[in-house]
């Protein structure tokens, strides 16, 4: 089934491999109507994407961001929609987050070097535009032939339980929600099936601008979607979602339009963002 909305997309401004222009051209070929680019800790790809949209047939692009957070040692990714991306204070906050990423990524490279793997920090950094992260290390490992696919690099070397892993300082989830709210955005929980005690997290975040979560996401099954729809109904959240596309080259990767919420849900998100903007 081809979907018309994809609210979880990445470019090479963070850990995707397509430029914003290339992603938009792909999306045009898929005939999507509403999208959001949600790069990690950066909005620097949005202008190029919006300029490309302006040259193509009608497509609505919602400014987005994805922030890595934690609550009680549980990692939670929070999506922010409709943020005032030109706000200088917001951009300063994102720059600080990217600096933390860079410190952590460099330490992982050093661990891999200590293991005898011949990759360099200079090569890893050159593979990234704005936000350097573990997928850039994975690409360097692929180039050297240590792994064939991105997911193998995580499984074997750099994933959360792999030998070269280094934890990263993260925002508290509630502080990330407040930050999104501060800069006129609304938030949604990314890939929520990974999160224990989801109901209590939702209750804590709703007063701070939480309006939805990924439901129609990636490879979520119909059973999983139904489970999440019940939670959305319980808390009056908008069921959102998308492909979480990175163009990573992994086998059977989900592409834009392969997953996503109904068109009406995307329209409802836009309506909520417009109302929020008027009230801000």
C-alpha positions as CSV (number, residue, x, y, z in Angstrom):
1,X,0.0,0.0,0.0
2,X,1.3,3.4,-0.9
3,X,0.9,6.1,1.7
4,X,0.6,9.8,1.2
5,X,2.1,11.0,4.5
6,X,5.6,10.3,6.0
7,X,6.5,12.2,9.1
8,X,9.8,10.5,10.0
9,X,12.6,11.0,7.4
10,X,16.3,11.6,7.5
11,X,18.8,13.3,5.2
12,X,22.6,13.5,5.1
13,X,22.4,16.5,7.3
14,X,22.3,13.9,10.1
15,X,22.6,10.1,9.5
16,X,20.8,9.6,6.2
17,X,22.7,9.3,3.0
18,X,20.5,11.3,0.6
19,X,20.8,15.0,0.4
20,X,17.6,17.0,1.1
21,X,17.2,17.6,-2.6
22,X,17.6,13.9,-3.5
23,X,15.1,12.9,-0.7
24,X,12.5,15.4,-2.0
25,X,12.9,14.1,-5.6
26,X,12.4,10.6,-4.4
27,X,9.4,11.6,-2.4
28,X,7.9,13.3,-5.5
29,X,8.2,10.0,-7.4
30,X,6.3,8.4,-4.5
31,X,3.5,11.0,-4.8
32,X,3.5,11.9,-1.1
33,X,1.5,14.9,0.0
34,X,2.7,15.7,3.5
35,X,6.2,15.0,4.9
36,X,8.5,16.0,7.7
37,X,12.3,15.8,7.7
38,X,13.3,14.9,11.3
39,X,17.1,14.9,11.2
40,X,18.9,14.2,14.5
41,X,19.9,17.4,16.3
42,X,19.9,19.6,13.2
43,X,17.5,21.4,10.9
44,X,20.2,22.5,8.5
45,X,18.8,20.4,5.7
46,X,15.4,22.0,5.7
47,X,16.1,25.1,3.6
48,X,17.5,23.0,0.7
49,X,14.5,20.6,1.0
50,X,12.0,23.5,1.0
51,X,13.7,25.1,-2.0
52,X,13.4,21.8,-3.9
53,X,9.8,21.5,-2.9
54,X,9.2,25.0,-4.3
55,X,10.4,23.8,-7.7
56,X,8.1,20.7,-7.7
57,X,4.4,20.0,-7.6
58,X,2.5,20.7,-4.4
59,X,4.0,19.0,-1.3
60,X,3.7,20.2,2.3
61,X,6.9,19.9,4.3
62,X,6.6,20.2,8.1
63,X,9.8,21.4,9.8
64,X,11.0,18.6,12.2
65,X,13.7,17.4,14.5
66,X,14.5,14.2,16.3
67,X,16.1,14.4,19.8
68,X,17.7,11.5,21.7
69,X,16.5,11.6,25.3
70,X,16.3,9.4,28.4
71,X,14.0,8.9,31.3
72,X,15.1,6.6,34.2
73,X,17.9,5.1,32.0
74,X,15.4,4.3,29.2
75,X,16.3,5.9,25.8
76,X,13.4,7.7,24.2
77,X,13.5,9.5,20.9
78,X,11.3,12.6,20.7
79,X,10.1,14.1,17.4
80,X,9.5,17.8,17.3
81,X,7.2,19.3,14.6
82,X,6.7,22.9,13.6
83,X,9.6,24.4,15.6
84,X,10.7,27.9,14.8
85,X,13.9,26.8,13.1
86,X,15.3,30.3,12.6
87,X,15.4,31.0,16.3
88,X,19.0,31.6,17.2
89,X,18.6,30.2,20.7
90,X,17.2,27.0,19.3
91,X,20.1,26.7,16.9
92,X,22.5,27.2,19.7
93,X,20.9,24.4,21.7
94,X,21.2,22.1,18.7
95,X,24.8,23.1,18.2
96,X,25.5,22.0,21.8
97,X,23.8,18.7,21.2
98,X,25.9,18.1,18.0
99,X,29.1,18.8,19.9
100,X,28.2,16.1,22.4
101,X,27.6,13.7,19.5
102,X,31.0,14.6,18.1
103,X,32.8,13.9,21.4
104,X,31.1,10.5,21.8
105,X,31.6,9.5,18.2
106,X,35.3,10.2,18.3
107,X,35.6,8.0,21.4
108,X,33.9,5.1,19.6
109,X,36.4,5.5,16.7
110,X,39.3,5.4,19.2
111,X,37.8,2.2,20.7
112,X,37.6,0.6,17.3
113,X,41.2,1.6,16.6
114,X,42.3,0.0,19.9
115,X,40.6,-3.2,18.6
116,X,42.8,-3.0,15.5
117,X,40.3,-1.7,13.0
118,X,41.9,0.6,10.5
119,X,39.4,3.5,10.3
120,X,40.2,7.2,11.0
121,X,38.3,9.9,12.7
122,X,39.1,12.2,9.8
123,X,37.3,9.8,7.4
124,X,34.3,9.4,9.7
125,X,34.0,13.2,10.1
126,X,34.2,13.7,6.4
127,X,31.2,11.4,5.8
128,X,29.0,13.7,7.9
129,X,27.6,17.1,7.1
130,X,26.2,18.5,10.4
131,X,25.5,15.8,13.0
132,X,28.2,13.1,13.1
133,X,26.9,9.8,14.6
134,X,27.4,6.1,14.6
135,X,26.0,5.5,11.1
136,X,28.9,7.5,9.8
137,X,31.2,5.1,11.6
138,X,29.2,2.2,10.1
139,X,29.9,3.6,6.6
140,X,33.6,3.8,7.3
141,X,33.6,0.2,8.5
142,X,31.7,-0.8,5.3
143,X,34.3,1.1,3.1
144,X,37.1,-0.9,4.8
145,X,35.2,-4.2,4.3
146,X,34.8,-5.0,7.9
147,X,31.0,-5.3,7.4
148,X,28.7,-5.4,4.4
149,X,25.7,-3.6,5.8
150,X,25.0,-0.8,8.2
151,X,23.1,-3.1,10.6
152,X,26.1,-5.4,10.8
153,X,28.3,-2.6,12.1
154,X,25.9,-2.0,14.9
155,X,25.5,-5.7,15.7
156,X,29.2,-6.4,15.7
157,X,31.0,-3.2,16.8
158,X,29.0,-0.1,17.7
159,X,25.5,-1.0,18.8
160,X,24.4,-0.4,22.4
161,X,25.8,-3.8,23.6
162,X,28.7,-4.0,21.2
163,X,32.4,-3.8,22.3
164,X,33.2,-0.3,21.0
165,X,30.0,1.3,22.3
166,X,30.2,4.6,24.3
167,X,27.1,6.1,25.9
168,X,26.2,9.7,25.1
169,X,24.9,12.4,27.4
170,X,21.3,12.8,26.6
171,X,18.6,15.3,27.4
172,X,15.9,14.3,29.9
173,X,12.8,13.5,27.9
174,X,10.7,16.1,29.7
175,X,13.4,18.8,29.1
176,X,13.4,17.9,25.4
177,X,9.6,18.3,25.3
178,X,9.9,21.6,27.0
179,X,12.6,22.7,24.6
180,X,10.4,21.8,21.6
181,X,7.5,23.6,23.2
182,X,9.6,26.7,24.0
183,X,10.4,27.1,20.4
184,X,6.8,26.9,19.3
185,X,6.8,23.2,18.3
186,X,4.7,20.2,19.3
187,X,6.2,16.8,20.1
188,X,5.6,13.1,19.4
189,X,7.2,9.9,20.6
190,X,9.3,8.0,18.1
191,X,9.1,4.2,17.8
192,X,7.2,3.8,21.1
193,X,7.1,0.0,21.2
194,X,10.7,0.2,22.5
195,X,9.6,2.1,25.6
196,X,8.6,0.4,28.9
197,X,6.0,2.2,31.1
198,X,4.8,4.1,28.0
199,X,1.5,5.3,29.6
200,X,3.3,7.1,32.4
201,X,5.8,8.7,30.0
202,X,2.8,10.0,27.9
203,X,1.1,11.4,31.0
204,X,4.2,13.2,32.0
205,X,4.7,14.8,28.6
206,X,1.2,15.8,27.6
207,X,1.3,19.0,29.6
208,X,4.5,19.9,27.8
209,X,3.3,19.7,24.2
210,X,3.1,16.0,23.4
211,X,0.4,15.5,20.8
212,X,1.2,12.2,19.0
213,X,3.4,9.3,18.6
214,X,4.7,6.9,15.8
215,X,2.0,4.4,15.2
216,X,2.1,3.7,11.5
217,X,5.8,3.2,11.7
218,X,8.4,1.2,9.7
219,X,7.7,-2.5,9.9
220,X,5.1,-2.3,12.8
221,X,2.6,-5.1,12.3
222,X,-1.2,-4.6,12.2
223,X,-1.3,-6.0,15.7
224,X,1.3,-3.6,17.0
225,X,-0.5,-0.7,15.2
226,X,-3.8,-1.6,16.8
227,X,-2.2,-1.8,20.2
228,X,-0.7,1.7,19.8
229,X,-4.0,3.1,18.4
230,X,-5.7,2.1,21.6
231,X,-3.1,4.1,23.6
232,X,-3.6,7.1,21.3
233,X,-7.3,7.0,21.8
234,X,-6.8,6.7,25.6
235,X,-4.7,9.9,25.7
236,X,-6.2,11.7,22.7
237,X,-3.0,11.6,20.8
238,X,-2.7,11.8,17.0
239,X,-1.5,8.5,15.5
240,X,1.5,9.6,13.4
241,X,4.5,7.8,11.9
242,X,6.5,7.1,8.8
243,X,9.3,5.1,7.3
244,X,12.2,6.4,9.4
245,X,14.0,6.3,6.1
246,X,17.8,6.8,6.0
247,X,18.8,5.3,2.6
248,X,21.1,3.1,4.7
249,X,21.4,0.3,2.1
250,X,20.2,-2.3,4.6
251,X,18.3,-5.2,3.0
252,X,14.6,-4.7,2.7
253,X,14.8,-1.1,3.9
254,X,11.4,0.7,4.3
255,X,11.1,3.6,1.8
256,X,9.1,6.8,2.0
257,X,5.5,6.0,1.3
258,X,5.9,2.4,2.4
259,X,4.7,3.3,5.9
260,X,2.8,6.3,7.3
261,X,-0.4,7.6,8.8
262,X,-3.7,8.3,6.9
263,X,-3.8,11.6,5.1
264,X,-6.4,13.0,7.6
265,X,-3.9,12.5,10.5
266,X,-1.3,14.5,8.6
267,X,-3.9,17.3,8.0
268,X,-4.8,17.2,11.7
269,X,-1.2,17.6,12.7
270,X,-0.9,20.7,10.4
271,X,-4.1,22.1,12.0
272,X,-2.8,21.6,15.5
273,X,0.5,23.2,14.5
274,X,-1.3,26.2,13.0
275,X,-3.4,26.6,16.2
276,X,-0.4,26.3,18.4
277,X,1.5,29.0,16.3
278,X,-1.4,31.4,16.8
279,X,-1.5,30.8,20.5
280,X,2.3,31.1,20.9
